[in-house]
Amino acid sequence: MRRLTKFLSILVVLTGCSAQQNIQESSEAAPNLPANQKTAYVTVPENGRDGASIYFRSGSLTAEMIADAFAPYFMNLTLGASFETRDDALAAAKSQHADYLIDSKILRWRDVDTAWSGSVDQATIALSIIEVKTGTVIKSGQIDAKGSFMGIAAGHPEDFMPKSIQKYAESVFGQ
């Protein structure tokens, strides 16, 4: 009986630890960017919300995840200091002489105690890559990810979102 209990416990942990992700890309063609020859400015989105709950630092965490995922594709990448409107971010990107603005918006951020609530952590982020000179959106997409149902292994949105954002960055640059 103890062996069966142990086996079932391990089975539950192994099958419940994976996060789910969904990436939806716009139909625009991927930008033709020579690797490491352009510069970008990454915005800091407003902190995520779930109803009345505001998840402080979720905006800066999201910006850091995006910067980490896109850094290999740019010669220089500048991270904004705090939330800016798109117009303010475009002006900041121009002042930094950036070629592209990577703008993000947290559509959903949910960080719950999965073990007690029975709900999973979720995050949805919209990303746009904008040519700074023209202000034209050249690529946009939405990343939706959910944590696992396992309370101990569930983590937080900042734990399971980096891989999804990295996959999106790879898809944008055809890697």
C-alpha positions as CSV (number, residue, x, y, z in Angstrom):
1,M,0.0,0.0,0.0
2,R,2.9,2.4,0.8
3,R,4.5,1.7,-2.6
4,L,1.2,2.4,-4.4
5,T,0.8,5.7,-2.4
6,K,4.4,6.7,-3.2
7,F,4.0,5.8,-6.9
8,L,0.8,7.8,-7.2
9,S,2.3,10.8,-5.5
10,I,5.3,10.8,-7.9
11,L,2.9,10.3,-10.8
12,V,0.8,13.3,-9.8
13,V,3.9,15.5,-9.3
14,L,5.3,14.6,-12.7
15,T,2.1,15.0,-14.6
16,G,1.0,18.2,-12.9
17,C,4.1,20.3,-13.1
18,S,4.1,21.6,-16.6
19,A,2.8,25.0,-17.5
20,Q,0.5,25.5,-20.5
21,Q,1.1,28.2,-23.1
22,N,-0.5,29.7,-26.1
23,I,1.1,32.2,-28.5
24,Q,-1.1,34.1,-31.0
25,E,0.8,36.1,-33.6
26,S,-0.5,38.7,-35.9
27,S,-0.5,38.0,-39.6
28,E,2.2,40.7,-40.4
29,A,5.4,39.4,-41.8
30,A,8.3,39.1,-39.4
31,P,10.6,42.0,-39.4
32,N,13.8,41.6,-41.4
33,L,16.3,42.4,-38.7
34,P,20.0,41.5,-39.2
35,A,21.1,39.9,-35.9
36,N,22.7,42.2,-33.5
37,Q,22.7,45.3,-35.8
38,K,19.7,47.2,-34.5
39,T,18.7,48.7,-31.1
40,A,15.5,48.4,-29.2
41,Y,13.8,50.1,-26.3
42,V,11.6,47.9,-24.0
43,T,8.6,49.5,-22.2
44,V,7.6,48.7,-18.7
45,P,3.8,47.8,-18.7
46,E,1.4,48.8,-16.0
47,N,1.2,46.3,-13.2
48,G,-1.1,43.4,-13.8
49,R,-4.5,43.2,-12.2
50,D,-7.0,40.5,-11.4
51,G,-10.2,42.1,-10.3
52,A,-9.4,44.4,-7.4
53,S,-6.0,42.8,-6.8
54,I,-3.0,44.7,-8.2
55,Y,0.2,42.6,-8.5
56,F,2.9,45.1,-7.7
57,R,6.2,44.7,-9.6
58,S,4.5,42.5,-12.2
59,G,5.1,45.3,-14.8
60,S,8.8,45.5,-14.1
61,L,9.1,41.7,-13.9
62,T,7.4,41.5,-17.3
63,A,9.7,44.1,-18.8
64,E,12.8,42.2,-17.5
65,M,11.5,38.9,-19.0
66,I,10.9,40.6,-22.4
67,A,14.4,42.2,-22.3
68,D,16.1,38.9,-21.5
69,A,14.2,37.1,-24.3
70,F,14.9,39.8,-27.0
71,A,18.4,40.7,-26.0
72,P,20.1,38.1,-28.2
73,Y,18.5,39.7,-31.3
74,F,19.7,43.3,-30.8
75,M,23.0,45.1,-30.6
76,N,21.8,47.2,-27.7
77,L,18.6,47.0,-25.7
78,T,17.4,49.7,-23.3
79,L,14.9,49.0,-20.6
80,G,12.5,51.7,-19.6
81,A,12.5,52.8,-15.9
82,S,8.8,52.8,-15.2
83,F,5.4,52.7,-16.9
84,E,5.0,55.1,-19.9
85,T,2.2,55.6,-22.4
86,R,3.0,54.4,-25.9
87,D,3.6,58.0,-27.1
88,D,5.9,58.7,-24.2
89,A,7.7,55.4,-24.8
90,L,8.1,56.3,-28.5
91,A,9.6,59.7,-27.5
92,A,12.0,57.9,-25.1
93,A,13.0,55.4,-27.7
94,K,13.7,58.3,-30.2
95,S,15.8,60.1,-27.6
96,Q,17.8,56.8,-27.0
97,H,18.2,56.5,-30.9
98,A,16.5,53.1,-30.8
99,D,15.4,51.5,-34.0
100,Y,12.5,49.6,-32.4
101,L,10.2,49.9,-29.5
102,I,9.1,46.7,-27.8
103,D,5.8,47.6,-26.2
104,S,3.9,45.3,-23.8
105,K,0.7,45.3,-21.9
106,I,-0.3,42.9,-19.2
107,L,-3.8,41.8,-20.1
108,R,-4.1,39.3,-17.2
109,W,-1.9,38.5,-14.2
110,R,-3.1,36.1,-11.6
111,D,-0.9,34.8,-8.9
112,V,-2.9,32.7,-6.4
113,D,-2.2,30.0,-3.8
114,T,-3.1,27.1,-6.1
115,A,-3.0,24.5,-3.4
116,W,-5.7,26.2,-1.4
117,S,-7.8,27.9,-4.2
118,G,-7.8,25.1,-6.8
119,S,-7.1,27.8,-9.4
120,V,-3.9,28.1,-11.4
121,D,-1.7,31.1,-11.9
122,Q,-2.2,32.8,-15.2
123,A,-0.7,35.6,-17.3
124,T,-1.5,37.1,-20.6
125,I,0.8,39.6,-22.3
126,A,0.3,41.6,-25.5
127,L,3.5,42.5,-27.3
128,S,4.0,44.9,-30.2
129,I,7.2,45.7,-32.1
130,I,7.1,49.2,-33.4
131,E,9.5,50.9,-35.8
132,V,10.5,54.0,-34.0
133,K,11.0,56.3,-37.0
134,T,7.6,55.7,-38.4
135,G,5.6,54.6,-35.4
136,T,4.4,51.6,-37.4
137,V,3.6,48.3,-35.6
138,I,5.5,45.7,-37.6
139,K,4.7,42.7,-35.4
140,S,2.3,42.0,-32.6
141,G,1.2,39.0,-30.7
142,Q,-0.3,37.7,-27.5
143,I,1.2,35.3,-25.1
144,D,-1.1,33.4,-22.7
145,A,0.4,31.0,-20.1
146,K,-1.0,29.1,-17.2
147,G,0.8,27.5,-14.3
148,S,0.3,23.9,-13.1
149,F,-2.3,22.6,-10.7
150,M,0.4,21.3,-8.3
151,G,0.6,23.7,-5.4
152,I,4.2,23.3,-4.6
153,A,5.4,23.2,-8.2
154,A,2.9,25.8,-9.4
155,G,5.3,28.7,-9.1
156,H,4.3,32.3,-10.1
157,P,3.7,33.9,-13.5
158,E,7.3,35.2,-13.5
159,D,8.4,31.6,-13.2
160,F,6.6,30.2,-16.2
161,M,6.3,33.2,-18.5
162,P,10.0,33.5,-19.6
163,K,10.0,30.4,-21.7
164,S,6.8,31.5,-23.5
165,I,8.2,35.0,-24.1
166,Q,11.5,33.4,-25.4
167,K,9.5,31.2,-27.8
168,Y,7.7,34.3,-29.1
169,A,11.0,36.2,-29.6
170,E,12.3,33.2,-31.5
171,S,9.2,33.0,-33.7
172,V,9.5,36.7,-34.5
173,F,13.0,36.4,-35.7
174,G,12.5,33.1,-37.5
175,Q,14.8,31.1,-35.3
